[in-house]
């Protein structure tokens, strides 16, 4: 039997208070993560561009990179790291981006177009035959906190083989290449 007169039914709410709390928690977490990422990159990182073709095919001319400025305060660069440095600490030049091939105490020599570190053929990077040995024509023994850095595109690179650059002092290394923007789009790739 149906009652006559007014009837008040309570409509079910589509958005409940618990749903709103959950949505706001996701928004807060997302914003907090974005702010934290910005602070980390701003405080620890640095953004710069690759100049020249010396690191091709890994990094290209004009490609944006993010540099971790903090890591080498804790640990020393190791062979294989791609580093950013100012040659001889000269702040009036652009940042150089090169790969460390030898570290403190190592001996580097280029013989017959091949790179040797401590008398062993260097195989971490597949270099073309090196046309100009530069100062590494004779054995170069690195001192404490010195590093030998070469471009991956070895025959189109001004690097530690050049007399005006030579071994790179740890004090002149800005940091390790952390991320790079993929060529032609806005995606980011992590350096190995």
Helices and strands as residue ranges (DSSP letters): H 17-44, E 45-49, E 64-68, H 71-74, E 82-85, G 87-89, E 96-102, E 107-111, E 114-117, E 120-121, G 134-137, E 140-141, E 146-150, G 154-156, E 168-169, G 170-172, E 173-181, E 188-190
